[in-house]
Amino acid sequence: MSKFGELIDVEIPVLLDFFTEWSDESAAMHAVLRDVAAALGDKAKVIKIDVEKNKELAEALRIKGLPTLIIYKSGEMKWRQSGELDANTLIGLIQEYV
């Protein structure tokens, strides 16, 4: 969990995507997240977290639906939603915290 703290305790927004390999919705988000990361460059981080490999973290954050998207900035959760979103919506949300 200390590594998680290091990931989110940064000055730029961090978008976390909690997913599983077997979820069709999660798979659909992979291309969207690539577009988001490309559009934002070094203004934000996009990190994918496989809930199967990070069960403790997923439980601690009460991840139920997949994909679950969370934006952190300076270690503080700013926004959270379960379900798919398009790249433009996500880029707009993240830019509010840049």
Buried (B, 14 or more C-beta within 10 A) or exposed (E): EEEBEEBBEBEBBBBBBBBBEEBEBBEEBEEBBEBBBEBBEEEBBBBBBBBEEBEEBBEEBEBEEBBBBBBBBEEEEBBBBBEBBEBEEBBEBBEEBE
